Amino acid sequence: MVCTGFAGRVGQLLLTSFYRYADMSMIAPFEYVSLILTIIIGLLIFADAPTPTMIVGVLIIVASAIAVILREHYLGLDQIKARQAATP
């Protein structure tokens, strides 16, 4: 359990430091992969089958994250076009 706690702490520190150097839209997918890995680890190690409610919740979370990422991407493109149009 100590090794698991240590590995989790190191992972969290690395993820936090990544926020300094990259856009949120680049990092967000890595956080949502943890949902999928948690379900897989729970199934393989603890024989804990995911419930339909759990699957629906994960799908909602991942779909909303994808929607936000796409929205931010499109807004970013609009801002770039507006800047290019404003500069002579």
PDB file of N, CA, C and O in Angstrom:
ATOM      1  N   MET A   1       0.821  -1.176   0.000  1.00  0.00           N
ATOM      2  CA  MET A   1       0.000   0.000   0.000  1.00  0.00           C
ATOM      3  C   MET A   1       0.873   1.251   0.000  1.00  0.00           C
ATOM      4  O   MET A   1       0.492   2.275  -0.567  1.00  0.00           O
ATOM      5  N   VAL A   2       2.027   1.171   0.626  1.00  0.00           N
ATOM      6  CA  VAL A   2       2.936   2.312   0.635  1.00  0.00           C
ATOM      7  C   VAL A   2       3.430   2.595  -0.777  1.00  0.00           C
ATOM      8  O   VAL A   2       3.500   3.752  -1.192  1.00  0.00           O
ATOM      9  N   CYS A   3       3.770   1.549  -1.512  1.00  0.00           N
ATOM     10  CA  CYS A   3       4.234   1.721  -2.894  1.00  0.00           C
ATOM     11  C   CYS A   3       3.133   2.307  -3.773  1.00  0.00           C
ATOM     12  O   CYS A   3       3.399   3.155  -4.624  1.00  0.00           O
ATOM     13  N   THR A   4       1.907   1.860  -3.569  1.00  0.00           N
ATOM     14  CA  THR A   4       0.790   2.399  -4.333  1.00  0.00           C
ATOM     15  C   THR A   4       0.588   3.873  -4.021  1.00  0.00           C
ATOM     16  O   THR A   4       0.379   4.677  -4.930  1.00  0.00           O
ATOM     17  N   GLY A   5       0.648   4.232  -2.753  1.00  0.00           N
ATOM     18  CA  GLY A   5       0.532   5.635  -2.363  1.00  0.00           C
ATOM     19  C   GLY A   5       1.649   6.486  -2.926  1.00  0.00           C
ATOM     20  O   GLY A   5       1.414   7.604  -3.385  1.00  0.00           O
ATOM     21  N   PHE A   6       2.865   5.962  -2.895  1.00  0.00           N
ATOM     22  CA  PHE A   6       4.003   6.688  -3.439  1.00  0.00           C
ATOM     23  C   PHE A   6       3.856   6.889  -4.949  1.00  0.00           C
ATOM     24  O   PHE A   6       4.085   7.985  -5.459  1.00  0.00           O
ATOM     25  N   ALA A   7       3.474   5.827  -5.657  1.00  0.00           N
ATOM     26  CA  ALA A   7       3.298   5.929  -7.102  1.00  0.00           C
ATOM     27  C   ALA A   7       2.180   6.916  -7.449  1.00  0.00           C
ATOM     28  O   ALA A   7       2.301   7.681  -8.406  1.00  0.00           O
ATOM     29  N   GLY A   8       1.100   6.900  -6.678  1.00  0.00           N
ATOM     30  CA  GLY A   8       0.012   7.845  -6.907  1.00  0.00           C
ATOM     31  C   GLY A   8       0.447   9.280  -6.679  1.00  0.00           C
ATOM     32  O   GLY A   8       0.069  10.179  -7.431  1.00  0.00           O
ATOM     33  N   ARG A   9       1.242   9.492  -5.643  1.00  0.00           N
ATOM     34  CA  ARG A   9       1.737  10.835  -5.340  1.00  0.00           C
ATOM     35  C   ARG A   9       2.664  11.330  -6.438  1.00  0.00           C
ATOM     36  O   ARG A   9       2.556  12.480  -6.864  1.00  0.00           O
ATOM     37  N   VAL A  10       3.561  10.493  -6.895  1.00  0.00           N
ATOM     38  CA  VAL A  10       4.469  10.881  -7.973  1.00  0.00           C
ATOM     39  C   VAL A  10       3.682  11.185  -9.244  1.00  0.00           C
ATOM     40  O   VAL A  10       3.966  12.164  -9.934  1.00  0.00           O
ATOM     41  N   GLY A  11       2.707  10.360  -9.549  1.00  0.00           N
ATOM     42  CA  GLY A  11       1.867  10.599 -10.727  1.00  0.00           C
ATOM     43  C   GLY A  11       1.129  11.922 -10.627  1.00  0.00           C
ATOM     44  O   GLY A  11       1.043  12.657 -11.611  1.00  0.00           O
ATOM     45  N   GLN A  12       0.597  12.235  -9.457  1.00  0.00           N
ATOM     46  CA  GLN A  12      -0.118  13.496  -9.272  1.00  0.00           C
ATOM     47  C   GLN A  12       0.823  14.688  -9.393  1.00  0.00           C
ATOM     48  O   GLN A  12       0.461  15.702  -9.990  1.00  0.00           O
ATOM     49  N   LEU A  13       2.017  14.580  -8.837  1.00  0.00           N
ATOM     50  CA  LEU A  13       2.994  15.661  -8.965  1.00  0.00           C
ATOM     51  C   LEU A  13       3.383  15.891 -10.424  1.00  0.00           C
ATOM     52  O   LEU A  13       3.496  17.034 -10.866  1.00  0.00           O
ATOM     53  N   LEU A  14       3.585  14.815 -11.163  1.00  0.00           N
ATOM     54  CA  LEU A  14       3.926  14.957 -12.579  1.00  0.00           C
ATOM     55  C   LEU A  14       2.777  15.584 -13.366  1.00  0.00           C
ATOM     56  O   LEU A  14       2.997  16.455 -14.207  1.00  0.00           O
ATOM     57  N   LEU A  15       1.567  15.142 -13.093  1.00  0.00           N
ATOM     58  CA  LEU A  15       0.411  15.688 -13.797  1.00  0.00           C
ATOM     59  C   LEU A  15       0.246  17.170 -13.485  1.00  0.00           C
ATOM     60  O   LEU A  15      -0.067  17.962 -14.374  1.00  0.00           O
ATOM     61  N   THR A  16       0.454  17.542 -12.243  1.00  0.00           N
ATOM     62  CA  THR A  16       0.348  18.948 -11.863  1.00  0.00           C
ATOM     63  C   THR A  16       1.423  19.783 -12.550  1.00  0.00           C
ATOM     64  O   THR A  16       1.152  20.901 -12.988  1.00  0.00           O
ATOM     65  N   SER A  17       2.633  19.254 -12.647  1.00  0.00           N
ATOM     66  CA  SER A  17       3.694  20.007 -13.321  1.00  0.00           C
ATOM     67  C   SER A  17       3.442  20.100 -14.823  1.00  0.00           C
ATOM     68  O   SER A  17       3.887  21.056 -15.457  1.00  0.00           O
ATOM     69  N   PHE A  18       2.746  19.139 -15.400  1.00  0.00           N
ATOM     70  CA  PHE A  18       2.423  19.205 -16.825  1.00  0.00           C
ATOM     71  C   PHE A  18       1.524  20.389 -17.137  1.00  0.00           C
ATOM     72  O   PHE A  18       1.584  20.948 -18.232  1.00  0.00           O
ATOM     73  N   TYR A  19       0.685  20.776 -16.169  1.00  0.00           N
ATOM     74  CA  TYR A  19      -0.218  21.904 -16.390  1.00  0.00           C
ATOM     75  C   TYR A  19       0.552  23.202 -16.614  1.00  0.00           C
ATOM     76  O   TYR A  19       0.023  24.126 -17.231  1.00  0.00           O
ATOM     77  N   ARG A  20       1.762  23.289 -16.137  1.00  0.00           N
ATOM     78  CA  ARG A  20       2.576  24.491 -16.348  1.00  0.00           C
ATOM     79  C   ARG A  20       3.069  24.604 -17.778  1.00  0.00           C
ATOM     80  O   ARG A  20       3.283  25.707 -18.280  1.00  0.00           O
ATOM     81  N   TYR A  21       3.247  23.478 -18.429  1.00  0.00           N
ATOM     82  CA  TYR A  21       3.922  23.489 -19.727  1.00  0.00           C
ATOM     83  C   TYR A  21       3.027  23.167 -20.920  1.00  0.00           C
ATOM     84  O   TYR A  21       3.471  23.285 -22.062  1.00  0.00           O
ATOM     85  N   ALA A  22       1.802  22.772 -20.690  1.00  0.00           N
ATOM     86  CA  ALA A  22       0.932  22.400 -21.809  1.00  0.00           C
ATOM     87  C   ALA A  22      -0.472  22.949 -21.591  1.00  0.00           C
ATOM     88  O   ALA A  22      -0.850  23.299 -20.473  1.00  0.00           O
ATOM     89  N   ASP A  23      -1.223  23.019 -22.656  1.00  0.00           N
ATOM     90  CA  ASP A  23      -2.611  23.455 -22.576  1.00  0.00           C
ATOM     91  C   ASP A  23      -3.457  22.365 -21.927  1.00  0.00           C
ATOM     92  O   ASP A  23      -3.144  21.176 -21.999  1.00  0.00           O
ATOM     93  N   MET A  24      -4.520  22.803 -21.303  1.00  0.00           N
ATOM     94  CA  MET A  24      -5.438  21.861 -20.651  1.00  0.00           C
ATOM     95  C   MET A  24      -6.008  20.864 -21.655  1.00  0.00           C
ATOM     96  O   MET A  24      -6.214  19.695 -21.331  1.00  0.00           O
ATOM     97  N   SER A  25      -6.258  21.329 -22.862  1.00  0.00           N
ATOM     98  CA  SER A  25      -6.839  20.444 -23.865  1.00  0.00           C
ATOM     99  C   SER A  25      -5.893  19.310 -24.246  1.00  0.00           C
ATOM    100  O   SER A  25      -6.335  18.275 -24.746  1.00  0.00           O
ATOM    101  N   MET A  26      -4.605  19.498 -24.016  1.00  0.00           N
ATOM    102  CA  MET A  26      -3.653  18.434 -24.300  1.00  0.00           C
ATOM    103  C   MET A  26      -3.559  17.434 -23.146  1.00  0.00           C
ATOM    104  O   MET A  26      -3.269  16.258 -23.364  1.00  0.00           O
ATOM    105  N   ILE A  27      -3.802  17.901 -21.924  1.00  0.00           N
ATOM    106  CA  ILE A  27      -3.631  17.064 -20.744  1.00  0.00           C
ATOM    107  C   ILE A  27      -4.908  16.316 -20.362  1.00  0.00           C
ATOM    108  O   ILE A  27      -4.846  15.215 -19.817  1.00  0.00           O
ATOM    109  N   ALA A  28      -6.050  16.906 -20.646  1.00  0.00           N
ATOM    110  CA  ALA A  28      -7.332  16.335 -20.208  1.00  0.00           C
ATOM    111  C   ALA A  28      -7.531  14.874 -20.613  1.00  0.00           C
ATOM    112  O   ALA A  28      -8.011  14.090 -19.794  1.00  0.00           O
ATOM    113  N   PRO A  29      -7.187  14.477 -21.829  1.00  0.00           N
ATOM    114  CA  PRO A  29      -7.396  13.065 -22.179  1.00  0.00           C
ATOM    115  C   PRO A  29      -6.664  12.087 -21.271  1.00  0.00           C
ATOM    116  O   PRO A  29      -7.147  10.977 -21.043  1.00  0.00           O
ATOM    117  N   PHE A  30      -5.512  12.478 -20.752  1.00  0.00           N
ATOM    118  CA  PHE A  30      -4.774  11.588 -19.865  1.00  0.00           C
ATOM    119  C   PHE A  30      -5.504  11.393 -18.540  1.00  0.00           C
ATOM    120  O   PHE A  30      -5.438  10.320 -17.940  1.00  0.00           O
ATOM    121  N   GLU A  31      -6.197  12.432 -18.088  1.00  0.00           N
ATOM    122  CA  GLU A  31      -6.953  12.288 -16.850  1.00  0.00           C
ATOM    123  C   GLU A  31      -8.161  11.373 -17.053  1.00  0.00           C
ATOM    124  O   GLU A  31      -8.520  10.612 -16.155  1.00  0.00           O
ATOM    125  N   TYR A  32      -8.778  11.442 -18.210  1.00  0.00           N
ATOM    126  CA  TYR A  32      -9.961  10.626 -18.443  1.00  0.00           C
ATOM    127  C   TYR A  32      -9.613   9.176 -18.738  1.00  0.00           C
ATOM    128  O   TYR A  32     -10.463   8.296 -18.602  1.00  0.00           O
ATOM    129  N   VAL A  33      -8.388   8.919 -19.136  1.00  0.00           N
ATOM    130  CA  VAL A  33      -7.941   7.540 -19.306  1.00  0.00           C
ATOM    131  C   VAL A  33      -7.940   6.830 -17.949  1.00  0.00           C
ATOM    132  O   VAL A  33      -8.134   5.617 -17.875  1.00  0.00           O
ATOM    133  N   SER A  34      -7.719   7.597 -16.881  1.00  0.00           N
ATOM    134  CA  SER A  34      -7.707   6.989 -15.551  1.00  0.00           C
ATOM    135  C   SER A  34      -9.059   6.380 -15.194  1.00  0.00           C
ATOM    136  O   SER A  34      -9.110   5.393 -14.459  1.00  0.00           O
ATOM    137  N   LEU A  35     -10.145   6.940 -15.694  1.00  0.00           N
ATOM    138  CA  LEU A  35     -11.461   6.332 -15.469  1.00  0.00           C
ATOM    139  C   LEU A  35     -11.521   4.930 -16.064  1.00  0.00           C
ATOM    140  O   LEU A  35     -11.992   3.987 -15.428  1.00  0.00           O
ATOM    141  N   ILE A  36     -11.044   4.814 -17.275  1.00  0.00           N
ATOM    142  CA  ILE A  36     -11.073   3.529 -17.964  1.00  0.00           C
ATOM    143  C   ILE A  36     -10.131   2.539 -17.277  1.00  0.00           C
ATOM    144  O   ILE A  36     -10.477   1.373 -17.089  1.00  0.00           O
ATOM    145  N   LEU A  37      -8.940   3.012 -16.906  1.00  0.00           N
ATOM    146  CA  LEU A  37      -7.986   2.128 -16.234  1.00  0.00           C
ATOM    147  C   LEU A  37      -8.512   1.669 -14.878  1.00  0.00           C
ATOM    148  O   LEU A  37      -8.277   0.529 -14.478  1.00  0.00           O
ATOM    149  N   THR A  38      -9.214   2.538 -14.173  1.00  0.00           N
ATOM    150  CA  THR A  38      -9.787   2.160 -12.889  1.00  0.00           C
ATOM    151  C   THR A  38     -10.802   1.041 -13.047  1.00  0.00           C
ATOM    152  O   THR A  38     -10.828   0.107 -12.246  1.00  0.00           O
ATOM    153  N   ILE A  39     -11.625   1.128 -14.059  1.00  0.00           N
ATOM    154  CA  ILE A  39     -12.606   0.070 -14.311  1.00  0.00           C
ATOM    155  C   ILE A  39     -11.902  -1.236 -14.667  1.00  0.00           C
ATOM    156  O   ILE A  39     -12.288  -2.304 -14.191  1.00  0.00           O
ATOM    157  N   ILE A  40     -10.878  -1.150 -15.499  1.00  0.00           N
ATOM    158  CA  ILE A  40     -10.151  -2.361 -15.910  1.00  0.00           C
ATOM    159  C   ILE A  40      -9.433  -2.995 -14.712  1.00  0.00           C
ATOM    160  O   ILE A  40      -9.481  -4.212 -14.536  1.00  0.00           O
ATOM    161  N   ILE A  41      -8.772  -2.180 -13.894  1.00  0.00           N
ATOM    162  CA  ILE A  41      -8.071  -2.714 -12.719  1.00  0.00           C
ATOM    163  C   ILE A  41      -9.061  -3.314 -11.738  1.00  0.00           C
ATOM    164  O   ILE A  41      -8.807  -4.376 -11.170  1.00  0.00           O
ATOM    165  N   GLY A  42     -10.191  -2.642 -11.534  1.00  0.00           N
ATOM    166  CA  GLY A  42     -11.219  -3.183 -10.643  1.00  0.00           C
ATOM    167  C   GLY A  42     -11.745  -4.517 -11.129  1.00  0.00           C
ATOM    168  O   GLY A  42     -12.023  -5.410 -10.330  1.00  0.00           O
ATOM    169  N   LEU A  43     -11.880  -4.652 -12.428  1.00  0.00           N
ATOM    170  CA  LEU A  43     -12.381  -5.902 -13.000  1.00  0.00           C
ATOM    171  C   LEU A  43     -11.340  -7.014 -12.905  1.00  0.00           C
ATOM    172  O   LEU A  43     -11.666  -8.135 -12.515  1.00  0.00           O
ATOM    173  N   LEU A  44     -10.096  -6.713 -13.256  1.00  0.00           N
ATOM    174  CA  LEU A  44      -9.069  -7.756 -13.296  1.00  0.00           C
ATOM    175  C   LEU A  44      -8.556  -8.150 -11.913  1.00  0.00           C
ATOM    176  O   LEU A  44      -8.370  -9.334 -11.633  1.00  0.00           O
ATOM    177  N   ILE A  45      -8.331  -7.174 -11.059  1.00  0.00           N
ATOM    178  CA  ILE A  45      -7.720  -7.476  -9.763  1.00  0.00           C
ATOM    179  C   ILE A  45      -8.756  -7.817  -8.700  1.00  0.00           C
ATOM    180  O   ILE A  45      -8.581  -8.766  -7.936  1.00  0.00           O
ATOM    181  N   PHE A  46      -9.838  -7.038  -8.655  1.00  0.00           N
ATOM    182  CA  PHE A  46     -10.810  -7.207  -7.585  1.00  0.00           C
ATOM    183  C   PHE A  46     -12.088  -7.925  -8.019  1.00  0.00           C
ATOM    184  O   PHE A  46     -12.991  -8.122  -7.205  1.00  0.00           O
ATOM    185  N   ALA A  47     -12.176  -8.315  -9.284  1.00  0.00           N
ATOM    186  CA  ALA A  47     -13.360  -8.984  -9.842  1.00  0.00           C
ATOM    187  C   ALA A  47     -14.628  -8.172  -9.582  1.00  0.00           C
ATOM    188  O   ALA A  47     -15.692  -8.719  -9.290  1.00  0.00           O
ATOM    189  N   ASP A  48     -14.482  -6.849  -9.697  1.00  0.00           N
ATOM    190  CA  ASP A  48     -15.589  -5.926  -9.478  1.00  0.00           C
ATOM    191  C   ASP A  48     -16.127  -5.504 -10.838  1.00  0.00           C
ATOM    192  O   ASP A  48     -15.548  -4.647 -11.505  1.00  0.00           O
ATOM    193  N   ALA A  49     -17.224  -6.105 -11.239  1.00  0.00           N
ATOM    194  CA  ALA A  49     -17.801  -5.819 -12.548  1.00  0.00           C
ATOM    195  C   ALA A  49     -18.454  -4.439 -12.531  1.00  0.00           C
ATOM    196  O   ALA A  49     -19.163  -4.096 -11.585  1.00  0.00           O
ATOM    197  N   PRO A  50     -18.216  -3.650 -13.574  1.00  0.00           N
ATOM    198  CA  PRO A  50     -18.839  -2.328 -13.627  1.00  0.00           C
ATOM    199  C   PRO A  50     -20.356  -2.443 -13.817  1.00  0.00           C
ATOM    200  O   PRO A  50     -20.835  -3.268 -14.594  1.00  0.00           O
ATOM    201  N   THR A  51     -21.084  -1.620 -13.111  1.00  0.00           N
ATOM    202  CA  THR A  51     -22.539  -1.610 -13.222  1.00  0.00           C
ATOM    203  C   THR A  51     -22.951  -0.743 -14.410  1.00  0.00           C
ATOM    204  O   THR A  51     -22.175   0.098 -14.865  1.00  0.00           O
ATOM    205  N   PRO A  52     -24.161  -0.944 -14.909  1.00  0.00           N
ATOM    206  CA  PRO A  52     -24.621  -0.090 -16.013  1.00  0.00           C
ATOM    207  C   PRO A  52     -24.606   1.395 -15.647  1.00  0.00           C
ATOM    208  O   PRO A  52     -24.307   2.238 -16.493  1.00  0.00           O
ATOM    209  N   THR A  53     -24.921   1.716 -14.407  1.00  0.00           N
ATOM    210  CA  THR A  53     -24.894   3.109 -13.970  1.00  0.00           C
ATOM    211  C   THR A  53     -23.474   3.672 -14.050  1.00  0.00           C
ATOM    212  O   THR A  53     -23.279   4.824 -14.437  1.00  0.00           O
ATOM    213  N   MET A  54     -22.494   2.862 -13.686  1.00  0.00           N
ATOM    214  CA  MET A  54     -21.104   3.286 -13.749  1.00  0.00           C
ATOM    215  C   MET A  54     -20.690   3.542 -15.190  1.00  0.00           C
ATOM    216  O   MET A  54     -20.028   4.539 -15.478  1.00  0.00           O
ATOM    217  N   ILE A  55     -21.067   2.670 -16.076  1.00  0.00           N
ATOM    218  CA  ILE A  55     -20.717   2.824 -17.493  1.00  0.00           C
ATOM    219  C   ILE A  55     -21.363   4.082 -18.067  1.00  0.00           C
ATOM    220  O   ILE A  55     -20.716   4.834 -18.795  1.00  0.00           O
ATOM    221  N   VAL A  56     -22.618   4.311 -17.749  1.00  0.00           N
ATOM    222  CA  VAL A  56     -23.311   5.508 -18.234  1.00  0.00           C
ATOM    223  C   VAL A  56     -22.623   6.764 -17.691  1.00  0.00           C
ATOM    224  O   VAL A  56     -22.442   7.738 -18.422  1.00  0.00           O
ATOM    225  N   GLY A  57     -22.243   6.745 -16.418  1.00  0.00           N
ATOM    226  CA  GLY A  57     -21.545   7.886 -15.832  1.00  0.00           C
ATOM    227  C   GLY A  57     -20.226   8.168 -16.510  1.00  0.00           C
ATOM    228  O   GLY A  57     -19.900   9.323 -16.786  1.00  0.00           O
ATOM    229  N   VAL A  58     -19.470   7.133 -16.777  1.00  0.00           N
ATOM    230  CA  VAL A  58     -18.182   7.304 -17.464  1.00  0.00           C
ATOM    231  C   VAL A  58     -18.403   7.859 -18.859  1.00  0.00           C
ATOM    232  O   VAL A  58     -17.671   8.747 -19.298  1.00  0.00           O
ATOM    233  N   LEU A  59     -19.405   7.345 -19.562  1.00  0.00           N
ATOM    234  CA  LEU A  59     -19.689   7.843 -20.913  1.00  0.00           C
ATOM    235  C   LEU A  59     -20.088   9.312 -20.892  1.00  0.00           C
ATOM    236  O   LEU A  59     -19.684  10.073 -21.771  1.00  0.00           O
ATOM    237  N   ILE A  60     -20.868   9.718 -19.909  1.00  0.00           N
ATOM    238  CA  ILE A  60     -21.266  11.124 -19.795  1.00  0.00           C
ATOM    239  C   ILE A  60     -20.045  12.011 -19.522  1.00  0.00           C
ATOM    240  O   ILE A  60     -19.896  13.070 -20.131  1.00  0.00           O
ATOM    241  N   ILE A  61     -19.191  11.582 -18.621  1.00  0.00           N
ATOM    242  CA  ILE A  61     -18.002  12.364 -18.279  1.00  0.00           C
ATOM    243  C   ILE A  61     -17.077  12.497 -19.487  1.00  0.00           C
ATOM    244  O   ILE A  61     -16.601  13.590 -19.792  1.00  0.00           O
ATOM    245  N   VAL A  62     -16.827  11.392 -20.166  1.00  0.00           N
ATOM    246  CA  VAL A  62     -15.924  11.418 -21.317  1.00  0.00           C
ATOM    247  C   VAL A  62     -16.532  12.231 -22.461  1.00  0.00           C
ATOM    248  O   VAL A  62     -15.822  12.995 -23.115  1.00  0.00           O
ATOM    249  N   ALA A  63     -17.826  12.079 -22.708  1.00  0.00           N
ATOM    250  CA  ALA A  63     -18.479  12.838 -23.779  1.00  0.00           C
ATOM    251  C   ALA A  63     -18.449  14.335 -23.489  1.00  0.00           C
ATOM    252  O   ALA A  63     -18.234  15.141 -24.394  1.00  0.00           O
ATOM    253  N   SER A  64     -18.664  14.706 -22.241  1.00  0.00           N
ATOM    254  CA  SER A  64     -18.620  16.135 -21.907  1.00  0.00           C
ATOM    255  C   SER A  64     -17.206  16.686 -22.045  1.00  0.00           C
ATOM    256  O   SER A  64     -17.026  17.828 -22.468  1.00  0.00           O
ATOM    257  N   ALA A  65     -16.210  15.892 -21.696  1.00  0.00           N
ATOM    258  CA  ALA A  65     -14.820  16.334 -21.853  1.00  0.00           C
ATOM    259  C   ALA A  65     -14.479  16.520 -23.326  1.00  0.00           C
ATOM    260  O   ALA A  65     -13.820  17.493 -23.691  1.00  0.00           O
ATOM    261  N   ILE A  66     -14.918  15.607 -24.162  1.00  0.00           N
ATOM    262  CA  ILE A  66     -14.672  15.730 -25.597  1.00  0.00           C
ATOM    263  C   ILE A  66     -15.370  16.966 -26.151  1.00  0.00           C
ATOM    264  O   ILE A  66     -14.809  17.676 -26.985  1.00  0.00           O
ATOM    265  N   ALA A  67     -16.594  17.225 -25.689  1.00  0.00           N
ATOM    266  CA  ALA A  67     -17.329  18.407 -26.140  1.00  0.00           C
ATOM    267  C   ALA A  67     -16.607  19.692 -25.748  1.00  0.00           C
ATOM    268  O   ALA A  67     -16.529  20.628 -26.543  1.00  0.00           O
ATOM    269  N   VAL A  68     -16.083  19.741 -24.537  1.00  0.00           N
ATOM    270  CA  VAL A  68     -15.351  20.931 -24.088  1.00  0.00           C
ATOM    271  C   VAL A  68     -14.071  21.103 -24.896  1.00  0.00           C
ATOM    272  O   VAL A  68     -13.737  22.218 -25.297  1.00  0.00           O
ATOM    273  N   ILE A  69     -13.362  20.027 -25.133  1.00  0.00           N
ATOM    274  CA  ILE A  69     -12.117  20.104 -25.903  1.00  0.00           C
ATOM    275  C   ILE A  69     -12.393  20.589 -27.316  1.00  0.00           C
ATOM    276  O   ILE A  69     -11.673  21.447 -27.826  1.00  0.00           O
ATOM    277  N   LEU A  70     -13.427  20.053 -27.954  1.00  0.00           N
ATOM    278  CA  LEU A  70     -13.775  20.496 -29.306  1.00  0.00           C
ATOM    279  C   LEU A  70     -14.211  21.957 -29.316  1.00  0.00           C
ATOM    280  O   LEU A  70     -13.844  22.710 -30.217  1.00  0.00           O
ATOM    281  N   ARG A  71     -14.989  22.356 -28.321  1.00  0.00           N
ATOM    282  CA  ARG A  71     -15.439  23.748 -28.230  1.00  0.00           C
ATOM    283  C   ARG A  71     -14.253  24.686 -28.073  1.00  0.00           C
ATOM    284  O   ARG A  71     -14.184  25.717 -28.742  1.00  0.00           O
ATOM    285  N   GLU A  72     -13.328  24.340 -27.201  1.00  0.00           N
ATOM    286  CA  GLU A  72     -12.150  25.178 -27.001  1.00  0.00           C
ATOM    287  C   GLU A  72     -11.290  25.225 -28.262  1.00  0.00           C
ATOM    288  O   GLU A  72     -10.701  26.260 -28.575  1.00  0.00           O
ATOM    289  N   HIS A  73     -11.220  24.137 -28.965  1.00  0.00           N
ATOM    290  CA  HIS A  73     -10.457  24.097 -30.212  1.00  0.00           C
ATOM    291  C   HIS A  73     -11.075  25.039 -31.238  1.00  0.00           C
ATOM    292  O   HIS A  73     -10.370  25.822 -31.874  1.00  0.00           O
ATOM    293  N   TYR A  74     -12.396  24.960 -31.395  1.00  0.00           N
ATOM    294  CA  TYR A  74     -13.070  25.829 -32.357  1.00  0.00           C
ATOM    295  C   TYR A  74     -12.995  27.294 -31.944  1.00  0.00           C
ATOM    296  O   TYR A  74     -12.817  28.160 -32.801  1.00  0.00           O
ATOM    297  N   LEU A  75     -13.127  27.591 -30.659  1.00  0.00           N
ATOM    298  CA  LEU A  75     -12.990  28.970 -30.195  1.00  0.00           C
ATOM    299  C   LEU A  75     -11.581  29.476 -30.417  1.00  0.00           C
ATOM    300  O   LEU A  75     -11.380  30.640 -30.762  1.00  0.00           O
ATOM    301  N   GLY A  76     -10.616  28.615 -30.223  1.00  0.00           N
ATOM    302  CA  GLY A  76      -9.228  28.989 -30.481  1.00  0.00           C
ATOM    303  C   GLY A  76      -8.992  29.307 -31.942  1.00  0.00           C
ATOM    304  O   GLY A  76      -8.275  30.253 -32.266  1.00  0.00           O
ATOM    305  N   LEU A  77      -9.593  28.520 -32.831  1.00  0.00           N
ATOM    306  CA  LEU A  77      -9.469  28.794 -34.261  1.00  0.00           C
ATOM    307  C   LEU A  77     -10.130  30.110 -34.608  1.00  0.00           C
ATOM    308  O   LEU A  77      -9.601  30.868 -35.421  1.00  0.00           O
ATOM    309  N   ASP A  78     -11.296  30.404 -34.002  1.00  0.00           N
ATOM    310  CA  ASP A  78     -11.975  31.667 -34.255  1.00  0.00           C
ATOM    311  C   ASP A  78     -11.140  32.840 -33.778  1.00  0.00           C
ATOM    312  O   ASP A  78     -11.090  33.872 -34.447  1.00  0.00           O
ATOM    313  N   GLN A  79     -10.483  32.703 -32.637  1.00  0.00           N
ATOM    314  CA  GLN A  79      -9.638  33.775 -32.127  1.00  0.00           C
ATOM    315  C   GLN A  79      -8.433  33.998 -33.032  1.00  0.00           C
ATOM    316  O   GLN A  79      -8.023  35.139 -33.245  1.00  0.00           O
ATOM    317  N   ILE A  80      -7.869  32.933 -33.559  1.00  0.00           N
ATOM    318  CA  ILE A  80      -6.729  33.067 -34.471  1.00  0.00           C
ATOM    319  C   ILE A  80      -7.160  33.771 -35.746  1.00  0.00           C
ATOM    320  O   ILE A  80      -6.450  34.649 -36.236  1.00  0.00           O
ATOM    321  N   LYS A  81      -8.316  33.397 -36.292  1.00  0.00           N
ATOM    322  CA  LYS A  81      -8.826  34.050 -37.498  1.00  0.00           C
ATOM    323  C   LYS A  81      -9.108  35.522 -37.239  1.00  0.00           C
ATOM    324  O   LYS A  81      -8.827  36.363 -38.093  1.00  0.00           O
ATOM    325  N   ALA A  82      -9.660  35.848 -36.073  1.00  0.00           N
ATOM    326  CA  ALA A  82      -9.952  37.241 -35.739  1.00  0.00           C
ATOM    327  C   ALA A  82      -8.659  38.044 -35.615  1.00  0.00           C
ATOM    328  O   ALA A  82      -8.608  39.189 -36.065  1.00  0.00           O
ATOM    329  N   ARG A  83      -7.619  37.474 -35.017  1.00  0.00           N
ATOM    330  CA  ARG A  83      -6.338  38.162 -34.898  1.00  0.00           C
ATOM    331  C   ARG A  83      -5.703  38.391 -36.273  1.00  0.00           C
ATOM    332  O   ARG A  83      -5.139  39.451 -36.544  1.00  0.00           O
ATOM    333  N   GLN A  84      -5.808  37.372 -37.136  1.00  0.00           N
ATOM    334  CA  GLN A  84      -5.224  37.502 -38.465  1.00  0.00           C
ATOM    335  C   GLN A  84      -5.970  38.553 -39.278  1.00  0.00           C
ATOM    336  O   GLN A  84      -5.357  39.280 -40.060  1.00  0.00           O
ATOM    337  N   ALA A  85      -7.282  38.641 -39.103  1.00  0.00           N
ATOM    338  CA  ALA A  85      -8.068  39.636 -39.825  1.00  0.00           C
ATOM    339  C   ALA A  85      -7.786  41.043 -39.304  1.00  0.00           C
ATOM    340  O   ALA A  85      -7.862  42.009 -40.064  1.00  0.00           O
ATOM    341  N   ALA A  86      -7.464  41.169 -38.022  1.00  0.00           N
ATOM    342  CA  ALA A  86      -7.231  42.484 -37.417  1.00  0.00           C
ATOM    343  C   ALA A  86      -5.846  43.021 -37.726  1.00  0.00           C
ATOM    344  O   ALA A  86      -5.651  44.236 -37.752  1.00  0.00           O
ATOM    345  N   THR A  87      -4.887  42.150 -37.960  1.00  0.00           N
ATOM    346  CA  THR A  87      -3.529  42.627 -38.253  1.00  0.00           C
ATOM    347  C   THR A  87      -3.377  42.928 -39.738  1.00  0.00           C
ATOM    348  O   THR A  87      -3.842  42.168 -40.587  1.00  0.00           O
ATOM    349  N   PRO A  88      -2.711  44.063 -40.046  1.00  0.00           N
ATOM    350  CA  PRO A  88      -2.552  44.425 -41.485  1.00  0.00           C
ATOM    351  C   PRO A  88      -1.555  43.572 -42.211  1.00  0.00           C
ATOM    352  O   PRO A  88      -1.329  43.767 -43.405  1.00  0.00           O
TER     353      PRO A  88
END
